[in-house]
Amino acid sequence: MMFVFERMYLNRCSQQTFRKLRANAKKNYSISRGLELHADRIMSMAQERGHPSLVRTPFFSTDEKEEFMAIFPDIIKDLTKNNQYADISEVNERIGKLLEYNLLKCRKTWGLWATVSYKMFENPETLTAANVKLANILTWCVQMWRGAFTIFDDLMDNSEFRYGHPCWHRMEDVGIAAANDGWLMDSCIYTLLHKHFGDKKCYRHITDVFRDITTKATMGQALDMMCKNRDGTPRLENFNMDRYNTIAKYKTGPAHTYLPVATGMYFANRYDPEERQHVERICIDLGMFYQKQNDYLDCFGDQGLVKKDCTDIKEGKCSWVAVTALERASPAQRKIMQEHYGRADNNSVQMVKDLYLELDLPAVFAAFEKESFHKVCSQIEQAKGLPHELFYRMVSSTFGNAF
């Protein structure tokens, strides 16, 4: 399957360049067909306005991923065997099951930015194997934050599936206890941070950024919840782009990219306020784009790859697609949204999808994606003193969303 965006740009780029990019990627990394398409698309955007740094951007190496996954048993041991709560074995057993189910099935790319960021910000003389292992522990903390928030989000939305598997609260022996499990996972973050970073200068900065992101994300979640009635039906009168952007700014923007990058940066003892502001601005824009892309793929993506099947339509979510449709809709088209949006039956879902196509939303998203890409690349180029390669790698991953 090829997205509208891919069709628009593939014909603008040198096929010879594509072949070289694929050859280099296959030589150094194990990539899927999805990553090849992703490489094509990112290359074409980079060439259109001349972002040469992006052309040289690699993906995560197999070694980086293997090093990260290799310490997971140690993480489980830290949290279930070597703690002061060894006398409540049933709870420790539940924590192990909780972490394995919710962390091993999710995307790892998001959290891995903590390790990559640390490597990019750190001085070469202190970039030791021991410190890289600590950075991977930090990455697992970031993954736990995402896992805990996902549990709460799925519970509040009464969602059925996440990453192609039943949501945690849908498991037979979980149910409403998922609310407490989310707090259990959140507490694991601070247990690990205290054990491995408690004696370091970066400790306060790292714990502060976790708490700050939690505050912002819960405020964004609260605003998101206000888009639904008590019975779970959507309040379409609250669907507008200003509200949507505010939700994404708080709920997704800081958490998706700023959290892993900031923690890696602080572990490398980089505390300059101006640097932090540049990093936050770039990361939040990337995170907000990711949320809008995620909303788009929920409806128009390859369902076999994204593991989603119009869940936003079925659940009546305040999504970029729904808000954009309402902005462009005629009174008759708005009535279709009022009658069918937020219903799970196949007929209603198809009615909404047909309306999206009638409003030409794939083309609208393609134009928005192009504009967002060049905006973020310009921000990176203007940021002095930062590792540009890091942010171009983030651009490649976010705009491809292939992992």
C-alpha positions, 0 to 999 in steps of 0.5 A: 500500500502507498499513501497519498503522500508517497505518491506525491513525492516519490516521482521527485527524487532520483531513483539512483539515490533511492537505490543507494539509500536502500543498499546502505540501509540493508548493509548496516541494518535489518530493515523491513519493506515498511522502512524502505518505503519510509526511507524513500519518503523521508529522502524525497522531503529532504531533497525538496528543500535541501536538508542534506543532514537527513540523507545521512541519517541511519535508523536504530542499529540491531546492536542498540536494540539488542543491548536495550532488550538484554537488560530487561531481565535485570529490570524485572529482578530489580523491581520484584526480587531485590527490593524492600517488599520481598515479603509480598511475593504475590504483588511482586509476581503481579508487577512482573506480569504487568511489566512483561505484558505492557512493555514487551508488546509496545513500540520500543522506538519511542523510549530508545530516544533516551539512550540515543539522546544520551549518546549524542549529548555525552562527551566521548571520554565518558561514553562508557559501556557502564553509562550506556547501560544506565542510559538503557535503564533510563529508557526502560523508565521512559517506557514504563511512563508510557506503559502506565499512561497507556493503561490509564488511557485505555481504561478511561476510554474502555478500549479493547485493543492496544498494539494488536493485543487486548488492553491490560484491563481486558485481561481476565484477572485484571479489570478495574484493578488496572487503575492500581496497576498503572500506579504500580508501574509508575512507582517502578520508575522512581524505584529504578531512578533512585537505585541507579541515579540517586547519587548523581547530579542529574537525579533531581533534574530527571525526576523533575522532568518525569513529574512535570510530564505527568502533570502536563499529560494528565491535564491534557487528558482531562481536557480530552475527557471533556470532549465526551459526555458522561455516557461516552458519546462524543460532544462534537460541539467541543471539537475544534482545532484550538482545543485539539492542539491544546490537548496534543500540546499537553497530552502527547507533545511533551511525553512523546519526544521531549521526555526521552530526549530531556532525560538523556540530555540531563544524564549527559549533564547538559543543563543549559536553559537555552538548549533546553528551550530549543530541545523542548520546542522541537520535541513538542512540535514533533510530538504534536505531529506524531499525534495527528499522524497517529489519528490519520493512520487510525483511519487511513493506515495499513491496518496490518501494520498499524494494528488499528481499525478506526478505533477513534471513530468507534470511540468518538475520539477528538482526533485530528481527522474528526476535527478537520472534517467538522471544520470543512463539513457542510450542514448536511455533512455535519449531520452525518458526523452527529448521527454516526461518529462514536458508534461502533457498528460497521455501517456507521464507521463506513459512513464516517470514512466515506465522509472523510474521503468525500472531504478529501482528507488524505490530500489535506493530511499530505499537505499538512505533513509536508508543511510540518516536516519543513517546519521542524527541519528549519527549527533544527537548522536554526538550533545552535549547539545541539546535535542535529543528527539526533533530531534528524533521526527523530524526524526520520522515525516520526515522519515514517512511523514505521517501527 
